[in-house]
Amino acid sequence: MSHDLPASERPRVLVLGGKAKLLRKARELGMDVVHVQYPHMYDSERWPYVDKALLLDYLDIDRLLPLTRALYEAFPFKTAVTLSEFGLLPTAKINDALGLDGESLEVVELLLDKSKMRQRLNAKGVSPVASAVGRSTQDVRDFVEAHGLPIIVKPIRESGSLAVNFIREPAEVETVADQFLALADRKDWLWDDFAFDDSFEAFLMEEYLDGEELSVESLSFDGRHVIVAITDYVKGGRTGFAEIGLSHPSALPAETQREINELVTDFLDAVGLRNGPAHTEVKLTSHGPRIVESHNRIGGYAINEMIEVVYGIDMERYALASGFDLVEPLAASPEPRCGVALRALLPKPGRVVDVTGLEAVREDPAFVHVTVQVEPGHVVAPLTWNQDIGGFIVARGADAAEAIANCERLVDAVHIRTEPVE
């Protein structure tokens, strides 16, 4: 698709939420761009790539739908696309309301609601896992009586390891429900910590899945699924569920990778995903690989950048171009050409005094990317979920092992000094 086409002939897409780079990539693909964004996030970095903008809280569906309908009537677009966790449901509702291309509202809601997803999988015999929705301590007791300890208690929706509880002892059974439901009354949540206002009104109970956790990054083309990569994880923090390390290509044995790929393909078929990216979390349990959860978006952190380094695949471009025939569909899984790793910056809890060492890190030959999420004055909380990290570094190497070593070396070169909070 050429940039030289007159505006009347260029394909048009609505991009809901996301970073400015997505808008740039849509423009590079030859698209006209309608952008829906929070007012405080729309800035001059986005302006060159946007033809029309709608600025509002897009989680307010009652306002969003009539305004996007009016915009569509004046400036028609083929489909709405998002790569934001918060934007998945609003985007699906726009496409559904306007009768446009895009992943169906049913599929998006199924992936967002972990309880409904479990029911679908169990009914189809794919990755069977015992689960139930709870609202009280008695519900937890009943689930433990039926399935034993340990169990997991977590939000029915949400992501980023938010409010995931690993219950191992009988005493924890008696307290977890009240502790979980009390999260709704916390006053220190930030506006973007969670996506749904009712996230702490009920919880999902699941049998604990033992073993190593990883994620699978995939692209789907009219129901044909291509596994792009398996992401190896390092977990940590007080709960043990915060993601503090990622790497490609996977170090797992080839046979294990084959089993994982088959499971994820069966899973995507079971939930009915047709097009675009998916980020699916998997546990390698003693009973075989099991699905943890999935999202019809690209994985967080810098997974897309890591995949581009190792495999030469920009999943964001594929997601934007889905349904437009602007990129050639992948015929098969790509082969790795090097290694890449991400490691989190984990400052001691306290108030940040200063951050040093970044200049030397950026000059290192192995350096790919750095994000620092704290600055002087910021208070670092104990590591509980992904949002508590101080940032992360991505580094490359000849293979995954070398990339991990390089990344850990660069992390050690960054110093985030904190002091106790009085």
Residue pairs with C-beta under 8 A, 6 or more apart in sequence:
1 10
1 11
1 29
1 30
1 31
1 324
1 326
2 30
3 30
5 30
7 32
7 51
10 30
10 31
10 32
11 30
11 31
11 32
11 78
11 324
11 326
12 31
12 32
12 33
12 34
12 51
12 75
12 76
12 77
12 78
13 26
13 31
13 32
13 33
13 34
13 77
13 78
13 79
13 80
13 81
13 320
13 324
14 33
14 34
14 35
14 36
14 68
14 77
14 79
14 80
14 81
14 94
15 22
15 23
15 26
15 33
15 34
15 35
15 36
15 80
15 81
15 82
15 320
16 35
16 36
16 37
16 58
16 80
16 81
16 82
16 84
16 87
16 90
16 91
16 94
17 36
17 37
17 38
17 58
17 82
17 83
17 84
17 86
17 87
18 82
18 83
18 84
18 87
20 43
20 45
20 46
20 49
21 316
22 83
22 316
22 320
23 33
23 35
23 46
23 49
23 50
24 48
24 49
25 314
25 316
25 317
25 320
26 33
26 49
26 320
27 33
27 48
27 49
29 317
29 320
29 321
29 324
29 326
29 327
30 326
31 320
31 324
31 326
32 51
32 77
33 49
33 50
33 51
34 50
34 51
34 52
34 53
34 54
34 71
34 75
34 77
35 42
35 46
35 49
35 50
35 52
35 53
35 54
36 53
36 54
36 55
36 56
36 58
36 64
36 68
36 80
36 90
37 46
37 53
37 54
37 55
37 58
38 55
38 56
38 57
38 58
39 55
39 56
42 53
42 55
46 53
51 75
52 71
52 75
54 67
54 68
54 71
56 63
56 64
56 67
57 63
58 64
58 86
58 87
58 90
59 86
59 90
59 195
61 89
61 90
61 93
64 90
64 93
64 94
65 93
65 94
65 97
68 80
68 94
68 97
68 98
69 97
69 98
72 98
77 100
78 100
78 101
78 323
78 324
79 95
79 100
79 101
79 102
79 322
79 323
80 91
80 94
80 95
80 100
80 102
81 91
81 102
81 319
81 320
81 322
82 88
82 90
82 91
82 297
83 277
83 297
83 298
83 316
83 319
84 297
85 159
85 160
85 195
85 295
85 297
85 300
86 192
86 195
88 108
88 111
88 112
88 295
88 296
88 297
89 108
89 109
89 112
89 195
91 102
91 108
92 102
92 103
92 104
92 105
92 107
92 108
92 109
93 105
94 100
95 101
95 102
95 103
95 105
96 104
96 105
101 323
102 323
103 273
103 274
103 275
103 276
103 296
104 272
104 274
106 272
107 271
107 272
107 273
107 274
107 296
108 296
109 116
110 116
110 117
110 120
110 271
110 272
111 117
111 271
111 273
111 293
111 294
111 295
111 296
112 157
112 295
113 156
113 157
114 131
114 154
114 155
114 156
114 157
114 204
114 293
115 131
115 132
115 133
115 156
115 204
117 271
117 293
117 294
118 129
118 131
118 204
118 206
120 270
120 271
121 127
121 128
121 129
121 267
121 270
121 271
121 291
122 128
122 129
122 131
124 270
126 263
126 266
126 267
126 270
126 291
127 263
127 267
127 289
127 290
127 291
129 206
129 207
129 209
129 290
129 291
130 146
130 147
130 206
130 207
131 204
131 205
131 206
131 207
132 139
132 143
132 204
132 205
133 139
133 156
133 202
133 203
133 204
133 205
134 140
134 143
134 153
134 177
134 202
134 203
134 204
134 205
135 177
135 181
135 201
135 202
135 203
136 177
137 173
137 174
137 175
137 176
137 177
137 178
139 177
139 205
140 151
140 153
140 167
140 173
140 176
140 177
140 205
141 173
143 151
143 205
144 151
144 167
144 173
147 207
149 167
149 168
149 169
149 170
149 173
149 208
150 166
150 167
150 168
150 208
151 167
151 205
151 206
151 207
151 208
152 164
152 165
152 166
152 167
152 204
152 205
152 206
152 207
152 208
152 209
153 164
153 165
153 167
153 176
153 177
153 180
153 203
153 204
153 205
154 162
154 163
154 164
154 165
154 203
154 204
154 206
155 162
155 163
155 194
155 199
155 200
155 203
155 204
156 199
156 202
156 203
156 204
157 195
157 196
157 199
158 194
158 195
158 196
158 199
159 293
159 295
159 300
160 300
160 385
160 386
160 387
161 239
161 241
161 242
161 243
161 385
161 386
162 193
162 194
162 199
162 385
162 387
163 180
163 183
163 199
163 200
163 385
164 239
164 241
164 385
165 172
165 176
165 179
165 180
165 239
166 208
166 239
166 240
166 241
167 173
167 176
177 203
180 200
180 203
181 200
181 201
181 203
182 200
183 200
184 199
184 200
184 201
193 387
209 283
209 285
209 290
209 292
210 283
210 285
210 286
211 283
211 284
211 285
211 286
212 233
212 283
212 284
213 233
213 235
213 281
213 282
213 283
213 284
213 292
214 230
214 231
214 232
214 233
214 250
214 252
214 260
214 281
214 282
214 284
215 230
215 231
215 233
215 279
215 280
215 281
215 282
215 299
215 303
216 227
216 229
216 230
216 231
216 260
216 261
216 264
216 278
216 279
216 280
216 281
216 282
217 227
217 228
217 229
217 230
217 231
217 277
217 278
217 279
217 298
217 299
217 303
217 307
217 315
218 225
218 226
218 227
218 228
218 264
218 268
218 277
218 278
218 280
219 225
219 226
219 228
219 276
219 277
219 278
219 315
219 318
219 330
220 226
220 268
220 273
220 274
220 275
220 276
220 277
220 278
221 275
221 329
221 330
222 274
222 275
223 269
223 274
223 275
224 329
225 264
225 265
225 268
225 269
225 273
226 329
226 330
226 331
226 332
226 333
227 261
227 264
227 265
227 333
228 307
228 311
228 313
228 315
228 330
228 333
228 334
229 248
229 249
229 250
229 307
229 310
229 311
229 334
230 248
230 249
230 250
230 252
230 257
230 260
230 261
231 246
231 247
231 248
231 250
231 299
231 303
231 306
232 246
232 247
232 248
232 250
232 251
232 252
232 400
233 243
233 245
233 246
234 243
234 244
234 245
234 246
234 343
235 241
235 242
235 243
235 244
236 242
236 244
236 346
236 383
237 244
237 382
237 383
237 384
237 385
237 388
238 382
238 383
238 384
239 384
239 385
241 385
242 344
242 383
242 384
242 385
242 386
242 388
242 389
243 301
243 344
243 386
244 343
244 344
244 346
244 383
244 389
245 341
245 342
245 343
245 344
245 404
246 301
246 303
246 306
246 341
246 342
247 339
247 340
247 341
247 342
247 400
247 403
247 404
248 306
248 307
248 310
248 311
248 336
248 339
248 340
248 341
248 400
249 310
249 336
249 339
249 399
249 400
250 257
250 400
251 400
251 401
252 260
252 284
256 284
256 289
259 288
259 289
260 282
260 284
260 289
261 333
263 282
263 289
263 290
263 291
264 278
264 280
264 282
264 291
267 280
267 291
267 294
268 278
268 280
268 294
271 294
273 296
275 322
275 323
276 296
276 318
276 319
276 322
277 296
277 297
277 298
277 315
277 318
277 319
278 294
278 295
278 296
278 297
279 294
279 295
279 297
279 298
279 299
279 300
279 303
280 291
280 293
280 294
280 295
281 291
281 292
281 293
281 294
282 289
282 290
282 291
282 292
283 289
283 290
283 292
297 319
298 304
298 315
298 316
298 319
300 386
301 342
301 392
302 342
302 369
302 371
302 392
302 394
304 314
304 315
304 316
305 368
305 369
305 394
306 340
306 342
306 368
306 394
307 313
307 315
308 314
308 315
309 338
309 340
309 368
309 394
309 396
310 336
310 337
310 338
310 339
310 340
311 334
311 335
311 336
311 337
312 334
312 337
313 330
313 334
317 327
318 327
318 330
321 327
338 396
338 397
338 398
338 399
338 403
339 396
339 397
339 398
339 399
339 400
339 401
339 402
339 403
339 404
340 368
340 394
340 395
340 396
340 397
340 400
340 403
341 394
341 395
341 397
341 400
341 403
341 404
341 406
341 407
342 392
342 393
342 394
342 407
343 392
343 393
343 404
343 407
343 408
343 410
343 411
344 389
344 390
344 391
344 392
344 411
345 372
345 389
345 390
345 391
345 392
345 393
345 411
345 414
345 416
346 383
346 389
346 390
347 374
347 380
347 390
347 416
347 417
347 418
348 380
348 418
349 380
349 381
349 382
349 418
350 379
350 380
350 418
350 419
350 420
350 421
351 377
351 378
351 379
351 380
351 418
351 419
351 420
351 421
352 374
352 375
352 376
352 377
352 378
352 379
352 380
352 416
352 417
352 418
353 376
353 417
353 418
353 419
354 376
354 415
354 416
354 417
355 372
355 374
355 375
355 376
355 414
355 415
355 416
355 417
356 414
356 415
356 417
357 413
357 414
357 415
358 370
358 372
358 414
360 413
361 367
361 370
361 393
361 410
361 413
361 414
362 370
364 395
364 406
364 410
364 413
366 395
366 396
366 397
366 403
366 406
366 407
366 409
366 410
367 393
367 395
367 410
368 394
368 395
368 396
369 393
369 394
370 391
370 392
370 393
370 394
370 410
370 414
371 391
371 392
372 390
372 391
372 414
372 416
373 389
373 390
373 391
374 380
374 390
374 391
374 416
379 421
380 388
380 390
380 416
380 418
381 388
382 388
383 389
390 416
393 407
393 410
393 411
393 414
394 407
395 403
395 406
395 407
395 409
395 410
396 403
396 406
397 403
397 404
397 405
397 406
